[in-house]
């Protein structure tokens, strides 16, 4: 075995320039995969954090609301939210449960009714402070003080209606029975930095209950566990679903990863990541294929001699696979190392997008203006193994071609 290893190493040094160029192609491929994985993992993780912070790790709604949630029916609410919350707190693993009401409103700062639409959120101070961390997104003014008649506007909404701090906003919504319901509130703050939040408005739960005429209830109850990871959410979810008490009877528990809103985002990001990885593997494998094909053509006579000396076809194929593995490891380690430096920078500093670009993304995705990368052992090891896979895929055809070389014909060859 050591003889074949020495032969493989000697062949790599026979044409150093070609071997270096091949290793560089693996380097570039693994570099791009490391950066891409870091970038997409960071963006996807940030989106998941924003989504679960605003919508909870598990969301409880009535069965009828769940069936009609695209219509956002206010009349399908949870009448006694506090009783449900008290019951949920007895379930092991539930850290907190938050009542929330969301409803569409037409908003203006003039006396006349405008046509600018916003999603108005009403929740407790605990939700805004400890889960949404809304004060971190303040661009101007301050957050809700807890007094009635206050509203915080998203940056895009404030810009659309030309509202500033201290202006009196008129929010026209509906009660749960469908009657028109106005709410006059003073603009105390403007937030930005998240595409979804910039198209929303926020007020106290009391004001929201008054607007919608839901006295002691909530449209949904947001449950938070230790973290958003499946291993933390799933056991709590099963306990809630099996917690057959009168308080939560008739309610549907929906984990964040089964929510229709986020399912499309998961598919999009996963598809993009797989496409980029496939493209990098294809391009790099083609470069290695070209290098190894040339190597087989140049070493036809040598291969014939080795075959005549007793080396099997499997041995010839193994020699080329070993050579490709060395190239893949050298290029993969170098590419992963350089890519990890870039990924570490993205994790620390991120990339800040312009507000105009965030506006073009729209309000349907939870994207922050500053997006950060991620770096972990899964990304590093995955990129390194991908580099090795690139090399092995690229050498397969030339290796099998070399294994089919006839010793007699090879000895007659001038190559």
N, C-alpha and C positions, 0 to 999 in steps of 0.2 A: 504493500500500500504506500509506503514512504517513497518508493521509486516513482509511482504515478503522481504523487504530490509534488516531488521535485521537478518532474517533467512539466506539470501544469504551471508551476512558478517560473520555470525557465521560458516557457512559451509566452507568458505574460510580459517578460522582459525582452523578448525578441523584437517586438515593435512597441517600444515604450510610448511613442507618441500616440499610437492608436489606442493603446490600453488606457492612457490618461484621458483621451477624449471620450472614450466609452464610460469611464468612471465619472467624468464630468457630466455626461448626460444623465446618469443616475443621480448625481449630486443635485442637478437642477430639478429633476423630477421630485426627489424627496424634499428638497427645499420648498418647492411650490405646494406640495401636499401638506407639509408641516404648517406653513403659513395659512393655507386655506382651511385646514382642520381647526387651527387655533382661532381664526377669524370667525368661521361659521359656528363653532362650538360656543365662542364667547357671545356672539350676537344671539344665537338661539337660547343660550342660558339666560342672557339678560332679558330677552322677551318672555321667557317662562317666569322669571322672577317678577317682572312687572305685571304679568297677567295674573299670577297667583296672589300677588300682593293686593291687587284690586278686586279679584273675584273669589278669593279664598282657595284653600286646598280642596275643600269639599263644599258644594253649594246645595242648600236645601230649598226646594220649592214645592208647591202643591202639584198633585198629579195633573190637574186641569191646566195649570200654568205651563207645565212641561210640554203638554200636547199642543199648546197654542203660543209658545214663547216667541215665535217670530212676530206675532201681533202685539206682544208685550201687554197682555190684558191686566189692567190694574185691579179689576174686580176678583181675579183669582189670586188673592193674597193670603198670607198667614195671619189670621185675626188676632191671635194672642201670642205675639213673638216672645215675650218675656217668659212665658210658661215653657215654650219650646227650648229656649236658651238654658233655663234652669235644669231642664231634663237632660239636655246635651252635655252639660258640665259634669254629669254623673258617669258619662261614658269614658272609660280609660283611654288616654291618648289625645283627648280634646283639650287643647291649650286655651282656646278662646272661641266664642261664637258671637257674631256681630249681626244685628238687624240692619237691613238696608232697603231703601226704596229708590228706584230709578224710574224716571219718566221723561218723555220728550216734552219740551216747552218751546214756545216762541218767545224770543227775548228782544227787548229794545230798551234804550235809555231815553226815548222820547215819550211824549204823552200818547202819541198815536201807536197803534199796534203795528209792529213790523213783520217781517217775513224771514227773520234769521232764526234758524232752528238750533237747539242744543239739547244734549242729554243732561238732565239735572239729577245730581246724586244727593241723597240725604242719608247720613249715617252718623254714628256716635263719634265723639271726640277720640276715643280709643282707636277706632278704625283709621281715622285720618292721621293720628300721631304715630301709632306703633306698627301699622301694617302698610298703609299707603305712603307713609313718610312724606306727606304732602308739603310740609314746610321746606323740604330740601329743593322743591321745584319752584319756590316763590321767585318771581322776577321783580315784583313791585308790591308794596303794601305789606299786609300781614295776613296770617291765617285767621280762620273763624275764632272769635273769642268765646263762643258759647251763647251769646245773646241772640234773641230772635231778630229776624229782618236783616241778615247779613248773607252775602254771596261772594264766592271767589270764582273768577272767570278764567277759562283757558285763554292763552294768548291769542289764538286765532279767532275765537269768539269775540274777545274784547276788541280786536282790530276790526272785525266785520261790523260791529255796531258802534265803533268809535267810542268805547267806554274807557273811563279812567278811574283811578282811585277816588272814592267819595261820591261818584255818580249814583243816582238812584235808578236802579234797573227795574223794569216791569217784566215779570215772567208769567206768561199765560199758558196754563196747562189745563188738565181735566181732573175731576174727582173720579173715584172708582166707579161712580154711576154714570160717567160720561158728561157731566155738567161742566161748563166753562168755569175755570178757577184761576183768579189772578193772585200773584204774590209780588208785593213791592219790597225790594231788598236793596240795601246799600252795598256797592262794590267795595270790598275791603282789601282784596288782593287779586293779583294776576299771576298765574303759574304757566310754566313752559318747560320744555326739555323732553317731553314725551308726546308722540304724535297723537295718541288717543286722548290723553288728558287735556291737550290743547283745544280739543273740540267739545269739551264738557264744562259744566258748571257744578259748583259744590255748595251745599247749604247744610244747615243742621237737620237732624232727624225730626225735631219738633216742627220746623217749618215745612218739611216735606210731608209729614203726616197731615198737617193742616191743609196744604195744597191739594193733596189727593183724597182727603177725608178718610184716611185709614188711621183711626184713633190710636190703637195700641198695637197695631200689626206691622208687618213688613212684607215686601214683595219677595225677598229671599233672605235666607240666613246663611252667613258665610262662616264656615268652620275652618279653623287653623290648627294644624298638627305641629309636630316638632320641626318638620321641614317638608318641602314639596316632593322629596324623593319617594318613589313608589313604595319602597320598603317601610317608610314611615306613614304614608297615606293609606295604603291598602288595608292594613289591619284595623285601623280606625274606621275606615269605610265599611268593612264587614260588620264591625260591632254596631255601628249606627243602623245599618240595614236590618240587623237581627234584633235591634232594641225595640221590641214591640210594646210600646207604651201608648196610652191615649194621646199624649202630647204630640208625638211625631207620627201618629197613624195617618196615613194618606199623603205623607210627604215623600218626595223623591230625592235621594242623595246622589249627587253627580260629582265625581272627582274631576279635577281640572284636566286630566289627560283624556277624558271622554267627552269633554265639552266640544260642541260643534264648531265654536268659534276658533278653537285652537287646533282642531284636527287638520284643517287645511294648511295652517302654518307648518305643522310637523311634516306633512307630506312635501311641501314646497322646499323646506330647508334640507330634508333628507335626500330628495331628488337632486338638488343642486350639488350637494356634497358628493354624492355618488357619481354624478356626471363629470365633475372636475377630476376626481380620482381616476375614473376610467380614461379620460383624455390624457392625463399625465402618464398612466401606465402604458397606453397605446403608443404614444410618441417615443417614450424611452425604450420600450421593447423593440420598436422598429430600428432605433439606432444601434442597439446591441445586436439585433438580428443581422444588420449590415456588417458590423465588425466581425462577428463570428463566422459569417458566411465567407468573407474574405480570408479569414484564418484557415478555414477548412480547405479552401482552394489552394492556398499556398503550402499547406502541409499534407497534401494528398500522398506524396511518396513516403513521407515520414510515418503517416498513419498505416500505410501498407507494410512498412518494415515492422512496426509494432505488432500488427496483426499476424505477420509471418513468424514473429518471435513468440506468439502464443497469447497475445492480448485479445480478449474477447470483445464482441460488439458492446456488451454492457460496460466493459472497462473503458473503451474509447468514449462512449457517451458520458460515462462518469467523469472522465478527464475534462471534457468541455463544460460539464455542469459545475465541476469544482472551480474551474477558471472563472466562469460567470459568477459563481457565489463570492469569490474573492473580490471581483470588480463591484458586485452589488453591495457587499459589506463596506468596502472602502468608500465608495460613492455615497452609500446610504448613511454611514456614520458622519461623514463630512457634511452632507446636505441636511441631515437632521440637526446636527450641531449648530450650523449657521442659521437654519430656520428657527431653532429654539431661541436664539438670541433675538431675532425679529419678533417672535411670538411673545417673548418676555416683555419686550418694549410695548407691544400692543396691550398686554395685560396690565401694565403699569399706567400707561398714558392714554391709550385708546386713540381713536380718530374722531374729531369733532366735525360734524356735518353742518352745513349752513342751514339756517331756518327755512330758506326757500326750498332746499332739497327735501327737508323733512315734510314740508307742506305738500310737496308733490307725491310723497309716499301715501298720503291720505290718512284718515283717522281710523282705519280698520285694523291696523297692526300696532302693537305696543313697541314702538321703536324710539329709543332715546337719541337725542342729538349727539351725544358722545357715546360711541360704541367701543367696547373693550374686547380684546381677545382673551383666550384661555390657554393655559399651558399645564398639562399634567402628564403623568407617565403613560396613560392610555394613548395620548396623541403622539408622544415620542416613540414608543414601541411600535405603534401602528404604522408610522411613517417609515421606520427602519425596516420592518417586515415587508412593507410595500416596495421599498427599494430592492430588497432581495428578490421579491416576486417579479419585479420588472426584469431583472437580470436573467432569472430562470426562464421566464416566458420567451424572452428574446433569443435564448440560446437553444431552445428545444428543437426547432427545425434543423438548424445547422448541425447539432449534435447527432440527431438521428441520421442525417445525411452522411456524416462522418462514419457512423457505425455500419453503414451499408457498403462502405468502400471495400472492394475486392483486393486482397493482397497481391495477386498476380497482375491485375490491371494497374494497380497503384505503382508497382515497381517499374512498369513500362512508362508511366507518366513522367513528363518533364517538370511538373510542378513540384 
